[in-house]
Amino acid sequence: MKQKMLIGTILAFMFVPMPVPAAAGDAWREVRLDSEVIVIRSALEEPAAQGQAFGAKGRMTSIRIATDLGEAGLAAAADIARYCPRACGGQARVSGKKPAPHDFTLLLATAASAAELSVAGIAKDAPVLGEQECLILPLDAFPDGTPGVALVGGSARGLLNGVYAPLERSAGIYWEPARNLRPRQSPPAGAVPPCDGTTLEQSENLGWTGGAFVWKPAVSDRILYIGSGGATPQAISWASRNRLSHLIISTPHDVPWPEAEDRRLKTAVDYAHGLGMKVLFLGMTHRLPSSLQSLKPSSPEALKASTELYADLFSRFDLDGFAWHTASEGIKLAEDEAF
């Protein structure tokens, strides 16, 4: 367990390669969107068009979301619409019941999206996919005649994993980790709130090269360990964009938690689940309500109380598990030989 946690910790901070600083003379500009600063660098040289385009300067990309994707599909479409104009000068928007005129199509689906895959004519093209895998399939023409790319995940999490591959390959997009992993604190009066950093490279076309491809993680469990205060939507979005699969939150030791903290953690867990991530609470070696701290850990009363506490957290937060490490608890369990 300890070795697995260490591997997860290393992955959390080393999963994405560090960006290469812009060379002297590179043209670049900054765009601020909400709490994010996007550094946009011009491509050093415009390569000849290759592969299947899915976005271009002055043109529209229609995003079709399969009905089974839920929050993950909306999050994927929102990021595509957010970064496409900065990466190529084109636009991207979610297709309605009556699609507006468009030049390219991106289909977001899962292997279970039978209707959408059938309409697109690719139901037979989808291989058996693992939960975290995604088929990236360039198409010369969707049924409406527009070219583009179909992304089919083994699950909602798999779809999100695959969505960022075309952006990385064609726009070199990179999400800076530093501020995302710190607890959000109120800035001093008059100060400018801290921003999350993103870098990308702009060209006139976005395209997928290399033909059909199945994105697969090199490591199955890619974990972000984070303190309770740092479990914010921004940090969870960063983890999702960098294709992490598990969020392990180090929870406050004294239970029950204040109502506001309880609600905040529930919101964070629900958001992570909506993006297909698995969530565990860390620091669960032996917990007792604050009013029962004097109980001997091995006593029937303590075991009953801790079991009820864990069962309540597991059910109420819809957790995927608990993680623990004796040293992290600061509990002198060694003094109770029976425990």
Salt bridges, closest charged atoms under 4 A:
ASP34 OD2 - ARG82 NH1 3.67
GLU36 OE1 - ARG82 NE 2.64
ASP79 OD1 - ARG241 NH2 2.76
ASP103 OD1 - ARG59 NE 3.88
GLU131 OE2 - LYS278 NZ 3.68
ASP144 OD2 - ARG64 NH2 2.42
ASP144 OD2 - HIS102 NE2 2.75
GLU168 OE1 - ARG243 NH2 2.79
ASP196 OD1 - ARG184 NH2 3.02
ASP221 OD2 - LYS4 NZ 3.27
ASP221 OD1 - HIS246 NE2 3.97
ASP254 OD1 - HIS253 ND1 3.84
GLU259 OE2 - ARG263 NH1 3.02
GLU261 OE2 - ARG264 NH2 3.17
ASP262 OD1 - ARG316 NH1 2.69
ASP270 OD2 - LYS266 NZ 2.92
GLU308 OE2 - LYS304 NZ 2.56
ASP312 OD2 - ARG316 NH2 3.18
ASP320 OD2 - HIS273 NE2 2.82
GLU329 OE1 - HIS253 NE2 3.99
GLU329 OE1 - ARG287 NE 3.19
